[in-house]
Amino acid sequence: RKAYPQIFESVELVYEVEGEGDALVATMLEAVELSMTKYCGVSAMIAPTSPIYYSIRVNGETEARGEARFPKA
């Protein structure tokens, strides 16, 4: 935002991978989902004040989109 203190209004992450096989898509979906809901401490700290949106692109095609969601402590 333009006003001070300057903070992120939102964050958008794009995960891009290339490869072959249905297992690649399933693996990416699982890894990113776990990162955006359970394991990423940085995202867990930022998400309550600045929503984090993500998309997963495999071989140039968007396979999924979502928003980071962490349980409240």
C-alpha positions as CSV (number, residue, x, y, z in Angstrom):
1,R,0.0,0.0,0.0
2,K,1.1,3.6,-0.4
3,A,0.3,4.8,3.1
4,Y,2.8,4.3,6.0
5,P,3.5,1.9,7.4
6,Q,3.9,0.4,4.0
7,I,2.8,-3.3,4.1
8,F,1.8,-5.9,1.7
9,E,-2.0,-5.8,1.0
10,S,-1.7,-9.3,-0.4
11,V,0.8,-11.8,-1.7
12,E,0.7,-14.0,-4.7
13,L,2.9,-17.0,-5.1
14,V,3.2,-18.9,-8.3
15,Y,4.8,-22.4,-8.2
16,E,6.0,-23.4,-11.7
17,V,7.4,-26.8,-12.5
18,E,8.0,-28.8,-15.7
19,G,7.9,-32.6,-16.0
20,E,5.7,-35.5,-17.1
21,G,3.2,-37.8,-15.4
22,D,0.1,-37.5,-13.4
23,A,2.1,-38.2,-10.2
24,L,3.9,-34.8,-10.7
25,V,0.7,-32.9,-10.5
26,A,-0.5,-34.9,-7.5
27,T,2.9,-34.4,-5.7
28,M,2.9,-30.7,-6.4
29,L,-0.7,-30.3,-5.2
30,E,0.1,-32.1,-1.9
31,A,3.4,-30.3,-1.3
32,V,1.9,-26.8,-1.8
33,E,-1.2,-27.6,0.1
34,L,0.8,-28.7,3.1
35,S,3.1,-25.7,2.8
36,M,0.2,-23.3,2.7
37,T,-1.8,-24.8,5.5
38,K,0.6,-26.4,7.9
39,Y,4.4,-26.1,7.5
40,C,5.5,-22.7,6.3
41,G,6.1,-20.5,9.3
42,V,6.7,-17.4,7.3
43,S,3.4,-17.7,5.5
44,A,1.7,-18.5,8.8
45,M,2.9,-15.1,10.2
46,I,2.1,-13.1,7.1
47,A,-1.3,-14.6,6.1
48,P,-3.4,-13.1,9.0
49,T,-2.6,-9.6,7.9
50,S,-1.9,-10.0,4.2
51,P,-3.8,-12.8,2.4
52,I,-1.5,-15.2,0.5
53,Y,-2.9,-16.5,-2.8
54,Y,-1.1,-19.2,-4.7
55,S,-1.3,-21.0,-8.0
56,I,0.4,-24.1,-9.3
57,R,1.5,-24.3,-12.9
58,V,2.7,-27.5,-14.4
59,N,4.2,-27.3,-17.9
60,G,2.7,-23.9,-18.4
61,E,-0.8,-24.9,-17.4
62,T,-2.5,-23.7,-14.2
63,E,-3.5,-26.8,-12.2
64,A,-4.7,-25.2,-9.0
65,R,-5.3,-22.0,-7.2
66,G,-5.8,-21.4,-3.5
67,E,-5.3,-19.2,-0.4
68,A,-3.0,-20.0,2.5
69,R,-5.0,-21.0,5.5
70,F,-3.5,-21.7,8.9
71,P,-5.2,-22.7,12.1
72,K,-5.4,-20.1,14.8
73,A,-3.1,-20.7,17.6
